[in-house]
Amino acid sequence: MAKKKKKGKVIQMLSPEKYVQQKARTLPIHECWVNDTWEEDGIAYITISRKHTNNNITLGNFLVDTKCLGLKDTFTLFNIPQFEYRKFLEKIEENMDLIKVPYTLVHNIIFAAIEFAEEYGFKPHPDFRITKYILEEDNDDVELIDIECGVDGKPFYLRGPLEDDLMAGLIIAQLEETAGPGNYGVVDGLDEEFLNDEILDEDFPFDEEEISQSVTYQFKIQIKNITNPPVWRRLTIPSYYRFSDFHDVIQIAFGWENAHLFQFSPKGYGSFPVIKEADDDDFGGYGDRLEAEETLLSDIFFEEKQKFTYIYDFGDDWTHTITLEKIIHEVAMTPILLAGKGKCPPEDCGGAWGYGNLKEILSDPENPEYEEFLEWLNTDVLDPGEFDIEEQRKLLIEVFPEKKKDN
């Protein structure tokens, strides 16, 4: 009788993300780099590498704003060969000069900036839940170095090249709330006048005829496939607004972060016309494509009960159903948030399915992933029913102040 073959031991391979979270700190620190102008610029580009036994590299990259926003961006490169690591550094050095520094310095830069930013309500980039494991634990084992944050102890907002007018306006509105008027600084011409004039002058090129012939639309907008509770907003908006403005209004009304691409279309993917930003790399192609900055709401919406679709973030695919509830035959000068329900889901959580899974995990403190996800959310509790309508109304008013007809 033939002997049975023994079953080999099954080795469970960790994903790169899980490996970094569970094992990165067991790898020795290899090198730490930062741009040589980080102190004067207030922006630190930091790379921290750890070496595997096979000499490959796992690294964390951190974009740190020490003057206001804290950790703006971060990512990892996992188990890459030494030559790829060197090419990565060379690519960075095409734009700035890097200096090799002790680990203690970059550790203190990152955590000091995060702590300073959190005083004013700015959270670290969501991917810090992974890249923080490239760092040592922030405890007494790491020597404390005094890192100056802000300017004279106050936050100072430096507008980045990827921060559009809406995002800049929201950041300033938050500083008005958390730091208080006169207790923060801005650069690149962003101040209260920017909120009241610049956004409107550049993004709202309405003329008298457009305004005088306009109506007001009342929309109900609901995120698909989210229940217990559903997440929706009801608002009014002038018919002469462009779809780029509509996108901004939706972002503020729901509480999205305006960090991803978007599109409008009748029924979602595969339906036309598609309305999106002109500089979207995927703007070309087949079918009818319209530019969001050029297309009026009145070009598309013409009868009550008409439906349309808004998709935000082409990875998570947050799909919103837009219903034109009423056409009000009055001229409006600004959008108004009328009602709503449900907390805006956290960005980058995996779409409606991922949000459902997240809510299930956080409903059970005994779940093994409970603490990990609370830490990722940077909160003590997730309340899906929480919705502060007054806060969102205030943001709409600050970013979209009433525009006079004679402007």
C-alpha positions as a LaTeX table, in Angstrom:
\begin{tabular}{lrrr}
\hline
Residue & $x$ (\AA) & $y$ (\AA) & $z$ (\AA) \\
\hline
Met1 & 0.00 & 0.00 & 0.00 \\
Ala2 & 1.43 & 3.34 & $-1.05$ \\
Lys3 & 2.25 & 5.75 & 1.71 \\
Lys4 & 0.35 & 8.96 & 1.81 \\
Lys5 & 2.38 & 12.05 & 1.12 \\
Lys6 & 2.67 & 14.38 & 4.05 \\
Lys7 & 1.05 & 17.70 & 3.48 \\
Gly8 & 3.56 & 20.54 & 3.37 \\
Lys9 & 3.25 & 23.39 & 5.81 \\
Val10 & 1.23 & 26.25 & 4.37 \\
Ile11 & 3.03 & 29.56 & 4.81 \\
Gln12 & 0.71 & 32.52 & 5.03 \\
Met13 & 2.24 & 35.37 & 3.04 \\
Leu14 & 1.60 & 38.88 & 4.32 \\
Ser15 & 0.48 & 41.60 & 1.98 \\
Pro16 & 2.92 & 44.56 & 1.73 \\
Glu17 & 0.56 & 46.64 & 3.85 \\
Lys18 & 0.29 & 44.01 & 6.59 \\
Tyr19 & 4.03 & 43.35 & 6.47 \\
Val20 & 4.77 & 47.03 & 7.05 \\
Gln21 & 2.26 & 47.17 & 9.92 \\
Gln22 & 3.50 & 44.00 & 11.60 \\
Lys23 & 7.20 & 43.69 & 10.77 \\
Ala24 & 8.69 & 46.94 & 9.46 \\
Arg25 & 9.91 & 47.99 & 12.90 \\
Thr26 & 11.93 & 44.79 & 13.16 \\
Leu27 & 14.06 & 45.91 & 10.19 \\
Pro28 & 17.03 & 48.16 & 10.96 \\
Ile29 & 16.93 & 51.80 & 9.91 \\
His30 & 19.05 & 52.18 & 6.78 \\
Glu31 & 19.08 & 55.88 & 5.83 \\
Cys32 & 17.09 & 59.05 & 6.47 \\
Trp33 & 16.94 & 61.96 & 4.03 \\
Val34 & 15.33 & 65.41 & 4.11 \\
Asn35 & 15.52 & 68.46 & 1.83 \\
Asp36 & 18.18 & 70.92 & 2.98 \\
Thr37 & 15.74 & 73.86 & 3.03 \\
Trp38 & 13.11 & 72.27 & 5.27 \\
Glu39 & 13.57 & 74.72 & 8.15 \\
Glu40 & 13.32 & 77.91 & 6.10 \\
Asp41 & 10.63 & 76.60 & 3.74 \\
Gly42 & 8.49 & 74.93 & 6.40 \\
Ile43 & 8.04 & 71.98 & 4.02 \\
Ala44 & 9.99 & 68.78 & 4.70 \\
Tyr45 & 10.33 & 66.02 & 2.10 \\
Ile46 & 11.42 & 63.04 & 4.19 \\
Thr47 & 12.47 & 59.54 & 3.14 \\
Ile48 & 13.15 & 56.88 & 5.78 \\
Ser49 & 14.42 & 53.50 & 4.62 \\
Arg50 & 14.75 & 50.14 & 6.36 \\
Lys51 & 16.88 & 47.27 & 5.07 \\
His52 & 15.77 & 43.64 & 4.68 \\
Thr53 & 18.15 & 40.72 & 5.21 \\
Asn54 & 18.35 & 40.35 & 1.42 \\
Asn55 & 19.53 & 44.00 & 1.21 \\
Asn56 & 16.26 & 45.13 & $-0.35$ \\
Ile57 & 14.66 & 48.31 & 0.94 \\
Thr58 & 11.28 & 49.20 & 2.36 \\
Leu59 & 10.83 & 52.94 & 2.70 \\
Gly60 & 8.37 & 55.52 & 3.89 \\
Asn61 & 8.02 & 58.90 & 2.22 \\
Phe62 & 6.54 & 61.83 & 4.13 \\
Leu63 & 5.52 & 65.29 & 2.91 \\
Val64 & 5.41 & 67.42 & 6.06 \\
Asp65 & 4.14 & 70.98 & 6.47 \\
Thr66 & 5.60 & 72.24 & 9.76 \\
Lys67 & 3.87 & 75.61 & 9.54 \\
Cys68 & 0.21 & 74.53 & 9.42 \\
Leu69 & $-1.15$ & 71.33 & 7.87 \\
Gly70 & 1.14 & 68.66 & 9.34 \\
Leu71 & 1.50 & 65.44 & 7.36 \\
Lys72 & 0.09 & 66.27 & 3.92 \\
Asp73 & 1.04 & 63.09 & 2.04 \\
Thr74 & 2.75 & 59.78 & 2.69 \\
Phe75 & 3.35 & 56.42 & 1.01 \\
Thr76 & 5.55 & 53.33 & 1.18 \\
Leu77 & 7.65 & 51.43 & $-1.33$ \\
Phe78 & 7.96 & 47.81 & $-0.25$ \\
Asn79 & 10.92 & 45.44 & $-0.63$ \\
Ile80 & 12.52 & 47.19 & $-3.60$ \\
Pro81 & 16.07 & 46.44 & $-4.83$ \\
Gln82 & 18.87 & 48.83 & $-3.92$ \\
Phe83 & 19.17 & 50.17 & $-7.48$ \\
Glu84 & 15.46 & 51.12 & $-7.49$ \\
Tyr85 & 15.90 & 52.84 & $-4.15$ \\
Arg86 & 18.79 & 54.88 & $-5.53$ \\
Lys87 & 16.80 & 55.82 & $-8.65$ \\
Phe88 & 13.96 & 56.92 & $-6.37$ \\
Leu89 & 16.30 & 59.26 & $-4.48$ \\
Glu90 & 17.83 & 60.55 & $-7.71$ \\
Lys91 & 14.39 & 61.41 & $-9.00$ \\
Ile92 & 13.68 & 63.48 & $-5.90$ \\
Glu93 & 17.04 & 65.24 & $-6.21$ \\
Glu94 & 16.12 & 66.48 & $-9.68$ \\
Asn95 & 13.92 & 69.01 & $-7.84$ \\
Met96 & 15.70 & 69.58 & $-4.51$ \\
Asp97 & 18.89 & 68.89 & $-2.61$ \\
Leu98 & 18.66 & 66.13 & $-0.01$ \\
Ile99 & 20.83 & 65.73 & 3.07 \\
Lys100 & 21.34 & 62.56 & 5.09 \\
Val101 & 20.32 & 63.10 & 8.72 \\
Pro102 & 19.94 & 61.06 & 11.92 \\
Tyr103 & 16.66 & 59.24 & 12.38 \\
Thr104 & 15.90 & 61.21 & 15.55 \\
Leu105 & 15.60 & 64.46 & 13.58 \\
Val106 & 13.08 & 63.24 & 10.99 \\
His107 & 11.07 & 61.45 & 13.68 \\
Asn108 & 10.72 & 64.71 & 15.60 \\
Ile109 & 9.88 & 66.74 & 12.49 \\
Ile110 & 7.03 & 64.41 & 11.57 \\
Phe111 & 5.45 & 64.05 & 15.00 \\
Ala112 & 5.89 & 67.71 & 15.98 \\
Ala113 & 4.15 & 68.82 & 12.76 \\
Ile114 & 1.31 & 66.33 & 13.25 \\
Glu115 & 0.75 & 67.44 & 16.84 \\
Phe116 & 0.79 & 71.13 & 15.85 \\
Ala117 & $-1.65$ & 70.59 & 12.96 \\
Glu118 & $-4.07$ & 68.61 & 15.11 \\
Glu119 & $-4.41$ & 71.62 & 17.43 \\
Tyr120 & $-6.18$ & 73.32 & 14.52 \\
Gly121 & $-8.22$ & 70.34 & 13.34 \\
Phe122 & $-5.95$ & 69.06 & 10.55 \\
Lys123 & $-5.47$ & 65.30 & 10.58 \\
Pro124 & $-2.46$ & 63.45 & 9.15 \\
His125 & $-2.85$ & 61.87 & 5.72 \\
Pro126 & $-5.00$ & 58.68 & 5.94 \\
Asp127 & $-2.11$ & 56.47 & 4.77 \\
Phe128 & $-0.21$ & 57.35 & 7.93 \\
Arg129 & $-2.06$ & 54.40 & 9.47 \\
Ile130 & 0.42 & 52.31 & 7.44 \\
Thr131 & 3.52 & 54.47 & 7.08 \\
Lys132 & 3.73 & 55.23 & 10.80 \\
Tyr133 & 5.11 & 51.70 & 11.19 \\
Ile134 & 8.15 & 52.74 & 9.17 \\
Leu135 & 8.80 & 55.03 & 12.13 \\
Glu136 & 9.76 & 53.99 & 15.62 \\
Glu137 & 7.08 & 54.32 & 18.27 \\
Asp138 & 6.75 & 57.88 & 19.47 \\
Asn139 & 7.78 & 57.39 & 23.08 \\
Asp140 & 10.55 & 58.30 & 25.51 \\
Asp141 & 12.99 & 55.98 & 23.75 \\
Val142 & 13.35 & 58.58 & 21.00 \\
Glu143 & 15.32 & 61.66 & 21.98 \\
Leu144 & 13.13 & 64.77 & 21.98 \\
Ile145 & 14.29 & 67.61 & 19.69 \\
Asp146 & 12.54 & 70.97 & 19.75 \\
Ile147 & 11.06 & 71.58 & 16.29 \\
Glu148 & 9.63 & 75.03 & 15.63 \\
Cys149 & 6.18 & 74.80 & 14.08 \\
Gly150 & 4.09 & 77.62 & 12.69 \\
Val151 & 5.40 & 81.18 & 12.65 \\
Asp152 & 5.80 & 82.77 & 16.08 \\
Gly153 & 3.69 & 79.94 & 17.43 \\
Lys154 & 0.75 & 80.60 & 15.07 \\
Pro155 & $-0.29$ & 78.48 & 12.06 \\
Phe156 & 0.84 & 79.85 & 8.71 \\
Tyr157 & $-0.86$ & 78.37 & 5.65 \\
Leu158 & 1.37 & 77.86 & 2.62 \\
Arg159 & $-0.82$ & 77.04 & $-0.36$ \\
Gly160 & 0.45 & 73.99 & $-2.22$ \\
Pro161 & 0.37 & 73.56 & $-6.01$ \\
Leu162 & $-2.32$ & 70.86 & $-5.82$ \\
Glu163 & $-4.66$ & 72.83 & $-3.54$ \\
Asp164 & $-7.37$ & 74.37 & $-5.68$ \\
Asp165 & $-9.52$ & 77.35 & $-4.70$ \\
Leu166 & $-12.12$ & 75.20 & $-2.95$ \\
Met167 & $-9.56$ & 73.36 & $-0.83$ \\
Ala168 & $-7.74$ & 76.61 & 0.01 \\
Gly169 & $-11.01$ & 78.22 & 1.02 \\
Leu170 & $-11.89$ & 75.29 & 3.28 \\
Ile171 & $-8.48$ & 75.39 & 4.96 \\
Ile172 & $-8.81$ & 79.11 & 5.66 \\
Ala173 & $-12.36$ & 78.62 & 6.93 \\
Gln174 & $-11.08$ & 75.99 & 9.36 \\
Leu175 & $-8.32$ & 78.31 & 10.57 \\
Glu176 & $-10.91$ & 81.03 & 11.13 \\
Glu177 & $-12.81$ & 78.56 & 13.31 \\
Thr178 & $-9.97$ & 76.91 & 15.21 \\
Ala179 & $-7.28$ & 79.60 & 15.42 \\
Gly180 & $-9.57$ & 82.61 & 15.30 \\
Pro181 & $-9.47$ & 85.77 & 13.16 \\
Gly182 & $-6.03$ & 87.34 & 13.11 \\
Asn183 & $-4.38$ & 84.35 & 14.78 \\
Tyr184 & $-3.01$ & 82.74 & 11.63 \\
Gly185 & $-1.09$ & 83.72 & 8.54 \\
Val186 & $-1.44$ & 82.92 & 4.85 \\
Val187 & 0.75 & 83.20 & 1.78 \\
Asp188 & 0.04 & 83.41 & $-1.97$ \\
Gly189 & $-2.65$ & 86.07 & $-1.49$ \\
Leu190 & $-4.98$ & 83.81 & 0.47 \\
Asp191 & $-6.81$ & 85.77 & 3.15 \\
Glu192 & $-10.33$ & 86.89 & 3.96 \\
Glu193 & $-10.42$ & 88.91 & 0.72 \\
Phe194 & $-9.61$ & 85.68 & $-1.13$ \\
Leu195 & $-12.68$ & 84.07 & 0.41 \\
Asn196 & $-14.95$ & 86.99 & $-0.36$ \\
Asp197 & $-13.65$ & 88.07 & $-3.75$ \\
Glu198 & $-11.02$ & 85.97 & $-5.47$ \\
Ile199 & $-12.92$ & 82.68 & $-5.68$ \\
Leu200 & $-15.99$ & 84.42 & $-7.02$ \\
Asp201 & $-14.11$ & 86.61 & $-9.47$ \\
Glu202 & $-12.22$ & 83.66 & $-10.98$ \\
Asp203 & $-14.72$ & 80.82 & $-10.77$ \\
Phe204 & $-18.07$ & 82.60 & $-11.08$ \\
Pro205 & $-17.98$ & 84.48 & $-14.40$ \\
Phe206 & $-21.71$ & 85.19 & $-14.40$ \\
Asp207 & $-23.16$ & 88.10 & $-16.30$ \\
Glu208 & $-26.37$ & 90.03 & $-15.73$ \\
Glu209 & $-28.25$ & 88.15 & $-18.44$ \\
Glu210 & $-27.38$ & 84.71 & $-17.03$ \\
Ile211 & $-28.50$ & 85.75 & $-13.58$ \\
Ser212 & $-31.68$ & 87.58 & $-14.59$ \\
Gln213 & $-32.93$ & 84.65 & $-16.69$ \\
Ser214 & $-32.09$ & 82.00 & $-14.09$ \\
Val215 & $-34.18$ & 79.85 & $-11.80$ \\
Thr216 & $-33.31$ & 78.01 & $-8.60$ \\
Tyr217 & $-32.98$ & 74.22 & $-8.48$ \\
Gln218 & $-33.80$ & 72.18 & $-5.37$ \\
Phe219 & $-31.89$ & 68.91 & $-5.39$ \\
Lys220 & $-31.83$ & 65.87 & $-3.16$ \\
Ile221 & $-28.47$ & 64.09 & $-3.45$ \\
Gln222 & $-27.97$ & 60.65 & $-1.89$ \\
Ile223 & $-24.96$ & 58.32 & $-1.80$ \\
Lys224 & $-25.95$ & 54.95 & $-3.28$ \\
Asn225 & $-25.67$ & 51.66 & $-1.38$ \\
Ile226 & $-25.34$ & 53.21 & 2.08 \\
Thr227 & $-28.00$ & 52.45 & 4.68 \\
Asn228 & $-28.41$ & 52.51 & 8.47 \\
Pro229 & $-28.50$ & 55.45 & 8.12 \\
Pro230 & $-28.67$ & 56.63 & 4.51 \\
Val231 & $-26.46$ & 59.62 & 3.65 \\
Trp232 & $-28.18$ & 62.44 & 1.76 \\
Arg233 & $-28.34$ & 66.23 & 1.44 \\
Arg234 & $-31.08$ & 68.58 & 0.20 \\
Leu235 & $-29.99$ & 71.95 & $-1.16$ \\
Thr236 & $-30.86$ & 74.76 & $-3.51$ \\
Ile237 & $-28.45$ & 76.13 & $-6.09$ \\
Pro238 & $-28.70$ & 78.75 & $-8.88$ \\
Ser239 & $-29.29$ & 77.34 & $-12.34$ \\
Tyr240 & $-26.48$ & 79.53 & $-13.78$ \\
Tyr241 & $-23.83$ & 77.71 & $-11.73$ \\
Arg242 & $-21.41$ & 75.54 & $-13.69$ \\
Phe243 & $-20.98$ & 71.83 & $-12.96$ \\
Ser244 & $-17.55$ & 72.62 & $-11.50$ \\
Asp245 & $-19.38$ & 74.81 & $-8.96$ \\
Phe246 & $-21.92$ & 72.04 & $-8.37$ \\
His247 & $-19.05$ & 69.67 & $-7.60$ \\
Asp248 & $-17.68$ & 72.14 & $-5.04$ \\
Val249 & $-21.09$ & 72.56 & $-3.41$ \\
Ile250 & $-21.57$ & 68.79 & $-3.13$ \\
Gln251 & $-18.10$ & 68.38 & $-1.63$ \\
Ile252 & $-18.86$ & 70.93 & 1.09 \\
Ala253 & $-22.44$ & 69.82 & 1.77 \\
Phe254 & $-21.39$ & 66.21 & 2.34 \\
Gly255 & $-18.03$ & 66.89 & 3.96 \\
Trp256 & $-15.83$ & 65.27 & 1.31 \\
Glu257 & $-12.17$ & 66.35 & 1.13 \\
Asn258 & $-12.04$ & 67.25 & $-2.60$ \\
Ala259 & $-8.98$ & 65.04 & $-3.05$ \\
His260 & $-10.07$ & 62.93 & $-6.04$ \\
Leu261 & $-11.43$ & 63.20 & $-9.57$ \\
Phe262 & $-15.15$ & 63.33 & $-10.30$ \\
Gln263 & $-17.68$ & 63.10 & $-13.09$ \\
Phe264 & $-21.36$ & 63.77 & $-13.73$ \\
Ser265 & $-23.40$ & 61.66 & $-16.17$ \\
Pro266 & $-27.01$ & 60.50 & $-16.55$ \\
Lys267 & $-26.61$ & 56.99 & $-15.11$ \\
Gly268 & $-22.98$ & 56.64 & $-14.13$ \\
Tyr269 & $-20.21$ & 54.88 & $-16.03$ \\
Gly270 & $-21.02$ & 54.20 & $-19.68$ \\
Ser271 & $-23.74$ & 56.86 & $-19.98$ \\
Phe272 & $-23.41$ & 60.17 & $-21.78$ \\
Pro273 & $-22.84$ & 63.05 & $-21.74$ \\
Val274 & $-19.97$ & 62.79 & $-19.27$ \\
Ile275 & $-19.19$ & 66.06 & $-17.52$ \\
Lys276 & $-15.77$ & 66.33 & $-15.89$ \\
Glu277 & $-12.72$ & 68.54 & $-15.49$ \\
Ala278 & $-10.96$ & 69.44 & $-18.72$ \\
Asp279 & $-7.54$ & 68.57 & $-17.29$ \\
Asp280 & $-8.63$ & 65.06 & $-16.33$ \\
Asp281 & $-6.16$ & 62.73 & $-18.10$ \\
Asp282 & $-9.10$ & 60.55 & $-19.15$ \\
Phe283 & $-11.05$ & 63.45 & $-20.65$ \\
Gly284 & $-10.66$ & 62.28 & $-24.22$ \\
Gly285 & $-12.25$ & 59.24 & $-25.82$ \\
Tyr286 & $-15.59$ & 58.34 & $-27.26$ \\
Gly287 & $-19.06$ & 59.67 & $-26.58$ \\
Asp288 & $-20.13$ & 63.15 & $-25.54$ \\
Arg289 & $-17.68$ & 64.81 & $-23.15$ \\
Leu290 & $-18.41$ & 68.20 & $-21.64$ \\
Glu291 & $-16.16$ & 70.39 & $-19.54$ \\
Ala292 & $-17.45$ & 70.95 & $-16.01$ \\
Glu293 & $-16.05$ & 74.50 & $-16.01$ \\
Glu294 & $-18.05$ & 75.43 & $-19.12$ \\
Thr295 & $-21.35$ & 73.54 & $-18.71$ \\
Leu296 & $-24.26$ & 75.28 & $-16.96$ \\
Leu297 & $-26.69$ & 73.35 & $-14.76$ \\
Ser298 & $-29.44$ & 74.78 & $-16.95$ \\
Asp299 & $-27.87$ & 73.06 & $-19.97$ \\
Ile300 & $-28.71$ & 69.66 & $-18.42$ \\
Phe301 & $-31.56$ & 70.06 & $-15.93$ \\
Phe302 & $-34.93$ & 71.08 & $-17.33$ \\
Glu303 & $-37.74$ & 69.18 & $-15.58$ \\
Glu304 & $-38.70$ & 68.19 & $-12.05$ \\
Lys305 & $-37.98$ & 64.58 & $-10.97$ \\
Gln306 & $-35.10$ & 64.43 & $-13.46$ \\
Lys307 & $-32.20$ & 62.29 & $-12.20$ \\
Phe308 & $-28.48$ & 62.47 & $-12.77$ \\
Thr309 & $-25.40$ & 60.78 & $-11.29$ \\
Tyr310 & $-22.30$ & 62.17 & $-9.62$ \\
Ile311 & $-19.30$ & 59.88 & $-9.03$ \\
Tyr312 & $-16.46$ & 60.96 & $-6.76$ \\
Asp313 & $-13.13$ & 59.12 & $-6.49$ \\
Phe314 & $-12.69$ & 56.64 & $-9.34$ \\
Gly315 & $-11.15$ & 54.12 & $-6.93$ \\
Asp316 & $-13.78$ & 54.04 & $-4.20$ \\
Asp317 & $-16.53$ & 55.07 & $-6.66$ \\
Trp318 & $-18.77$ & 57.05 & $-4.34$ \\
Thr319 & $-21.88$ & 57.19 & $-6.52$ \\
His320 & $-24.45$ & 59.89 & $-5.72$ \\
Thr321 & $-27.97$ & 59.95 & $-7.14$ \\
Ile322 & $-29.08$ & 63.52 & $-7.89$ \\
Thr323 & $-32.83$ & 64.19 & $-8.05$ \\
Leu324 & $-34.18$ & 67.55 & $-9.19$ \\
Glu325 & $-37.07$ & 67.88 & $-6.74$ \\
Lys326 & $-38.26$ & 71.39 & $-7.59$ \\
Ile327 & $-37.67$ & 74.20 & $-10.06$ \\
Ile328 & $-38.25$ & 77.42 & $-8.17$ \\
His329 & $-38.90$ & 80.38 & $-10.45$ \\
Glu330 & $-36.83$ & 82.82 & $-8.44$ \\
Val331 & $-33.29$ & 84.13 & $-8.81$ \\
Ala332 & $-30.80$ & 82.84 & $-6.22$ \\
Met333 & $-27.39$ & 84.31 & $-5.52$ \\
Thr334 & $-25.87$ & 81.50 & $-3.44$ \\
Pro335 & $-26.38$ & 77.78 & $-2.67$ \\
Ile336 & $-28.26$ & 76.90 & 0.52 \\
Leu337 & $-28.12$ & 73.60 & 2.44 \\
Leu338 & $-31.69$ & 72.84 & 3.52 \\
Ala339 & $-31.47$ & 69.42 & 5.18 \\
Gly340 & $-29.50$ & 66.23 & 5.36 \\
Lys341 & $-28.89$ & 62.96 & 7.14 \\
Gly342 & $-25.94$ & 60.70 & 7.87 \\
Lys343 & $-22.23$ & 61.24 & 8.35 \\
Cys344 & $-20.03$ & 61.55 & 5.27 \\
Pro345 & $-18.01$ & 58.31 & 4.96 \\
Pro346 & $-14.25$ & 58.56 & 5.53 \\
Glu347 & $-12.26$ & 58.87 & 2.32 \\
Asp348 & $-10.22$ & 55.94 & 1.00 \\
Cys349 & $-12.13$ & 53.34 & 3.05 \\
Gly350 & $-13.09$ & 51.21 & 0.04 \\
Gly351 & $-16.34$ & 52.76 & $-1.18$ \\
Ala352 & $-19.83$ & 51.84 & 0.01 \\
Trp353 & $-18.86$ & 48.21 & 0.64 \\
Gly354 & $-15.75$ & 49.20 & 2.58 \\
Tyr355 & $-17.74$ & 51.71 & 4.63 \\
Gly356 & $-20.30$ & 49.03 & 5.51 \\
Asn357 & $-17.49$ & 46.73 & 6.60 \\
Leu358 & $-15.91$ & 49.55 & 8.61 \\
Lys359 & $-19.18$ & 50.27 & 10.43 \\
Glu360 & $-19.58$ & 46.58 & 11.22 \\
Ile361 & $-16.06$ & 46.35 & 12.67 \\
Leu362 & $-16.52$ & 49.49 & 14.78 \\
Ser363 & $-19.84$ & 48.30 & 16.14 \\
Asp364 & $-18.00$ & 45.50 & 17.96 \\
Pro365 & $-15.22$ & 46.55 & 20.38 \\
Glu366 & $-14.17$ & 42.88 & 20.55 \\
Asn367 & $-13.36$ & 42.77 & 16.84 \\
Pro368 & $-9.58$ & 42.29 & 16.40 \\
Glu369 & $-9.48$ & 45.17 & 13.90 \\
Tyr370 & $-11.47$ & 47.56 & 16.11 \\
Glu371 & $-8.53$ & 49.49 & 17.60 \\
Glu372 & $-6.63$ & 49.59 & 14.30 \\
Phe373 & $-9.51$ & 51.26 & 12.47 \\
Leu374 & $-10.27$ & 53.68 & 15.28 \\
Glu375 & $-6.63$ & 54.70 & 15.13 \\
Trp376 & $-6.81$ & 55.10 & 11.35 \\
Leu377 & $-9.88$ & 57.33 & 11.71 \\
Asn378 & $-8.11$ & 59.28 & 14.46 \\
Thr379 & $-11.24$ & 59.25 & 16.61 \\
Asp380 & $-12.63$ & 57.58 & 19.71 \\
Val381 & $-15.90$ & 56.56 & 18.12 \\
Leu382 & $-17.60$ & 56.48 & 14.71 \\
Asp383 & $-21.17$ & 57.75 & 14.72 \\
Pro384 & $-22.67$ & 57.14 & 11.24 \\
Gly385 & $-25.72$ & 59.22 & 12.18 \\
Glu386 & $-23.72$ & 62.32 & 13.08 \\
Phe387 & $-24.37$ & 65.29 & 10.80 \\
Asp388 & $-23.72$ & 68.88 & 11.86 \\
Ile389 & $-25.80$ & 70.80 & 9.33 \\
Glu390 & $-24.88$ & 74.18 & 10.80 \\
Glu391 & $-21.18$ & 73.52 & 10.31 \\
Gln392 & $-21.67$ & 72.63 & 6.64 \\
Arg393 & $-23.97$ & 75.61 & 6.13 \\
Lys394 & $-21.30$ & 77.87 & 7.57 \\
Leu395 & $-18.70$ & 76.47 & 5.19 \\
Leu396 & $-20.99$ & 77.02 & 2.20 \\
Ile397 & $-21.51$ & 80.64 & 3.22 \\
Glu398 & $-17.78$ & 81.19 & 3.70 \\
Val399 & $-16.77$ & 79.65 & 0.39 \\
Phe400 & $-19.80$ & 80.88 & $-1.60$ \\
Pro401 & $-20.66$ & 84.31 & $-0.14$ \\
Glu402 & $-23.51$ & 86.11 & $-1.85$ \\
Lys403 & $-22.46$ & 87.63 & $-5.16$ \\
Lys404 & $-24.05$ & 90.95 & $-5.92$ \\
Lys405 & $-25.89$ & 91.29 & $-9.20$ \\
Asp406 & $-23.88$ & 94.35 & $-10.15$ \\
Asn407 & $-20.44$ & 92.65 & $-9.75$ \\
\hline
\end{tabular}
